[in-house]
Amino acid sequence: MSGNRYLCSMAEVTTRQDIRVLSQADLTTILLEWGEKKFRAKQVYEWLWQKSARSFDEMTNLSKPLRQKLSEYFVINAIQEDKVQRSLDGTIKSRYRLHDGHLIESVLIPVPSDRRFTVCVSSQVGCSLTCKFCATGRMKRLRNLDAAEIYDQVVMVNQQSLDTFGHQLTNVVYMGMGEPLLAYKQVLRSVELLTSPDGLNMSPRRITISTAGIAKMIKKLADDKVRFNLALSLHAADDTKRNEIMPINEQNSLDVLMDALEEFYQTTRNRISYEYITFQDFNDSLEDAANLVRLCQRFPVRVNIIEYNPIDGADFRKSTEHRIDDFARYLRERDIMVTVRRSRGKDIDAACGQLANKD
Ligand code: SF4
């Protein structure tokens, strides 16, 4: 029994708790104490996760008194759609309101020609890291999301994908607002739920956690033998430039990060990729490309070059197509696997944090 044991005592419950913090084992213990049969807990759990019920009234195979009792003791803090922006290129950005009024965002990135439908989810409200090119980095970190709030984003965007493109999501990336490895416990629980047969039953190979680079947490992922992919938001291939745009690099230099990533690869054999936004005349020269090649020698890695989606007030410009092509060619000629991602949703607030930051 976990730390949720206190929930079993009716006398101690003063405010209603979100039922989705409970594991199935906790739920079973509570329902047994209420005199219910064990299978009822499984039914409730299925409603909460497989069927994503947003109220106890939806749980029609439970008796009315049980539904009533559940709603006396618990709530379901489902996220609520607040605003949706649709780009001409198919990208859909959604803003969600959390039960305490905070706003977060998720993005659906469809590539119908490849049958790839990816959701980019948030893991925190705001962010404590202050990457210079990022709109979220200008918001304070207000709190971590809980696993259910991350899970809900996937469920809601999956429905959006089905409604709009007739195709369910194929990939989940934790690349939205926040640093996932600073919301470690809830992020890992959300992956567990997404991949569980009791949840969405997704393959962990279709899930990528993206980090700005916190070496000790990358090592923890290795220790925990996770099965999902890892992306490092690299964006600069030498410490001087990286310190300039990503202050987290000051305590997590590239050497230290490479050690951690190598350990992650040796332990898990999971896929590692580098995300590399090119900024005109800052990190897009062939000298920068040569530095990047050096960071690709110790373990297999893919490089995703990303066209910058400018935000108001930032000192960066996006690289020209010509610079990006030269940069990518330089890497390919050295046998590095490279994908160039053109910026999506240019006609909407698609850069991370732009929509949630708006009135
Ligand atoms: S890029 Fe990611 S880690 Fe950096 S400030 Fe933005 S949300 Fe935070």
Residues whose N, C-alpha, C, O or C-beta is under 5 A from the ligand:
A	BS01	SF4	C127 L129 T130 C131 C134 T136 G137 G176 M177 G178 E179 A212
